Amino acid sequence: MSKIYNYCAFYVSEPFNESSLGAHATEDFCYYNMLKAWKGLDSSFPFKNAHDTTYNVRDNSDWESTLKPRLRERLRNSKNIILFLSKKTSNSQALKEEIDYGINILGLPVIVIYPDLKTKEDLLTSDKSKLNSTVTSLWNRLPVFRDSKAKVPVLHIPLNKDVIRASLNNSDFIVSSGKAPGDYFIKTN
């Protein structure tokens, strides 16, 4: 299978069961569903869901024999990771595995969407030269991301449909693009 998919990494409480109300009430999972809805309403929206490349798993599945191998298979089919990182994100076993395997083994670039931030300016310092402390403090919610992100190109964006569309169409943030590792953000006027 070619690497044409976007792998969405998001926090849900464990054990995870997509059919339970608990998962749907988890904010980061809701943002993932929002991407799927945008794609459903507009086939030109550039989101290709890696989670659709394998059959679903249930929350009572064994971590080592079923869940972890399924996550890894989906990641191997992916050209990048879309990480939803919010004030509600928690350092779950699955999220740690997704980020660790995706960055440290596969070298997948990451597009980080900050749902708590709505504009490009919300991510930046007052002089617009770097990411602000609101953004950098969120990295501590997921230490494996914070400690590994320097190995791949990472694009930091707000929760904004037009910015997300442009970011998903940006060929610099796909595996083997040649983009230098580091933190990137969209320049503001």
C-alpha positions as CSV (number, residue, x, y, z in Angstrom):
1,M,0.0,0.0,0.0
2,S,1.4,3.4,-0.9
3,K,1.9,6.2,1.6
4,I,-1.0,8.4,0.7
5,Y,-2.8,8.5,4.0
6,N,-2.9,11.0,7.0
7,Y,-2.7,9.3,10.3
8,C,-4.7,11.1,13.0
9,A,-3.3,10.8,16.5
10,F,-5.6,12.0,19.3
11,Y,-6.3,11.4,22.9
12,V,-9.2,9.3,24.1
13,S,-9.6,7.8,27.5
14,E,-8.6,4.1,27.8
15,P,-9.9,1.6,27.2
16,F,-11.1,3.0,23.9
17,N,-14.4,2.0,22.3
18,E,-15.5,4.1,19.3
19,S,-19.1,3.1,19.8
20,S,-19.3,4.3,23.4
21,L,-20.4,7.8,24.4
22,G,-17.2,8.2,26.3
23,A,-15.1,8.3,23.2
24,H,-17.4,10.7,21.4
25,A,-17.4,13.0,24.5
26,T,-13.5,13.2,24.4
27,E,-12.7,16.5,22.8
28,D,-9.7,15.4,20.8
29,F,-11.7,12.5,19.3
30,C,-14.4,15.0,18.3
31,Y,-11.8,17.0,16.3
32,Y,-10.8,13.9,14.4
33,N,-14.5,13.3,13.6
34,M,-14.7,16.9,12.4
35,L,-12.0,16.1,9.8
36,K,-14.0,13.1,8.7
37,A,-17.1,15.2,8.4
38,W,-15.4,17.9,6.3
39,K,-14.2,15.1,4.0
40,G,-17.7,13.6,3.9
41,L,-19.2,17.0,2.9
42,D,-16.5,17.9,0.4
43,S,-14.7,15.1,-1.4
44,S,-11.9,17.6,-2.4
45,F,-11.0,18.2,1.2
46,P,-7.4,16.7,1.3
47,F,-7.9,14.3,4.3
48,K,-7.2,10.7,3.5
49,N,-7.9,8.7,6.7
50,A,-5.3,6.0,7.6
51,H,-7.7,4.6,10.1
52,D,-9.9,3.4,7.3
53,T,-7.1,1.2,5.9
54,T,-7.5,-1.6,8.4
55,Y,-10.5,-3.1,10.2
56,N,-11.7,-1.6,13.4
57,V,-10.5,-2.9,16.8
58,R,-12.6,-3.2,20.0
59,D,-11.6,-1.9,23.4
60,N,-11.3,-5.5,24.7
61,S,-8.7,-6.4,22.1
62,D,-5.3,-7.4,23.4
63,W,-2.8,-4.5,23.3
64,E,0.3,-6.5,22.1
65,S,-1.4,-8.9,19.7
66,T,-4.1,-6.7,18.1
67,L,-4.1,-3.0,19.0
68,K,-0.4,-2.1,18.7
69,P,0.1,-4.0,15.5
70,R,-3.0,-2.3,14.0
71,L,-1.8,1.1,14.9
72,R,1.6,0.4,13.4
73,E,0.1,-1.0,10.2
74,R,-1.9,2.2,9.8
75,L,1.1,4.4,10.4
76,R,3.2,2.4,7.8
77,N,0.5,3.3,5.3
78,S,0.7,7.0,6.1
79,K,2.6,10.0,4.7
80,N,2.3,12.1,7.9
81,I,0.7,12.3,11.3
82,I,-1.9,14.8,12.2
83,L,-1.7,15.3,16.0
84,F,-4.5,17.0,17.9
85,L,-2.8,18.6,20.9
86,S,-5.1,20.4,23.3
87,K,-5.3,21.2,27.0
88,K,-7.4,18.0,27.3
89,T,-4.7,15.7,25.8
90,S,-3.3,13.1,28.1
91,N,-0.3,10.9,27.8
92,S,-2.1,7.6,27.0
93,Q,-0.4,4.3,26.0
94,A,-1.8,4.4,22.5
95,L,-0.9,8.1,21.9
96,K,2.7,7.4,23.1
97,E,3.0,4.4,20.8
98,E,1.6,6.3,17.8
99,I,4.0,9.2,18.2
100,D,7.0,7.1,19.2
101,Y,6.6,4.7,16.3
102,G,5.6,7.3,13.8
103,I,8.4,9.7,14.5
104,N,11.3,7.6,15.8
105,I,10.9,4.5,13.6
106,L,9.1,5.8,10.4
107,G,10.3,9.4,10.4
108,L,6.8,10.7,9.6
109,P,6.4,14.5,9.6
110,V,3.8,15.9,11.9
111,I,1.1,18.5,11.5
112,V,0.1,19.6,14.9
113,I,-3.4,21.1,15.2
114,Y,-4.0,23.1,18.4
115,P,-7.8,23.0,18.9
116,D,-7.7,25.6,21.7
117,L,-6.1,28.1,19.3
118,K,-8.2,29.5,16.5
119,T,-5.8,31.9,14.5
120,K,-2.3,31.7,13.3
121,E,-1.5,34.6,15.6
122,D,-2.6,32.7,18.6
123,L,0.4,30.4,18.2
124,L,3.1,33.0,18.1
125,T,4.9,35.4,20.3
126,S,4.0,39.1,20.1
127,D,6.8,39.8,17.6
128,K,5.5,36.8,15.5
129,S,9.0,35.3,15.4
130,K,8.5,32.0,17.2
131,L,5.9,29.8,18.8
132,N,4.6,31.1,22.1
133,S,4.6,29.6,25.6
134,T,1.0,28.5,25.2
135,V,2.1,26.2,22.4
136,T,5.3,25.0,23.9
137,S,3.7,24.2,27.3
138,L,1.2,21.9,25.5
139,W,4.2,19.8,24.4
140,N,4.6,18.7,28.0
141,R,1.3,17.0,27.8
142,L,2.9,14.4,25.5
143,P,6.6,14.0,26.5
144,V,7.4,11.5,23.6
145,F,6.3,14.2,21.1
146,R,8.2,17.0,23.0
147,D,11.4,14.8,23.1
148,S,11.2,13.4,19.6
149,K,9.8,16.2,17.4
150,A,13.3,17.6,16.5
151,K,13.8,14.5,14.3
152,V,11.1,15.4,11.7
153,P,9.5,18.5,10.1
154,V,6.7,19.6,12.4
155,L,4.1,22.2,11.2
156,H,2.1,23.9,14.0
157,I,-1.3,25.2,13.1
158,P,-4.5,26.4,14.7
159,L,-7.9,24.8,14.4
160,N,-9.0,26.5,11.2
161,K,-10.4,24.7,8.2
162,D,-8.7,26.8,5.6
163,V,-5.3,26.5,7.4
164,I,-5.8,22.8,7.8
165,R,-6.7,22.4,4.1
166,A,-3.6,24.3,3.0
167,S,-1.4,22.3,5.5
168,L,-2.7,18.9,4.2
169,N,-1.9,20.1,0.7
170,N,1.6,21.2,1.7
171,S,4.0,18.6,0.2
172,D,6.8,19.7,2.6
173,F,5.0,17.8,5.4
174,I,4.9,14.3,3.9
175,V,7.4,11.5,4.4
176,S,10.5,11.7,2.2
177,S,9.8,15.4,1.2
178,G,13.4,16.4,2.1
179,K,12.1,19.1,4.4
180,A,14.6,19.7,7.2
181,P,13.6,18.6,10.7
182,G,12.4,21.4,13.0
183,D,9.4,23.5,14.0
184,Y,7.5,25.4,11.4
185,F,4.5,27.7,11.5
186,I,2.5,29.7,9.0
187,K,3.7,33.2,8.7
188,T,1.2,35.9,9.5
189,N,0.9,39.3,7.8
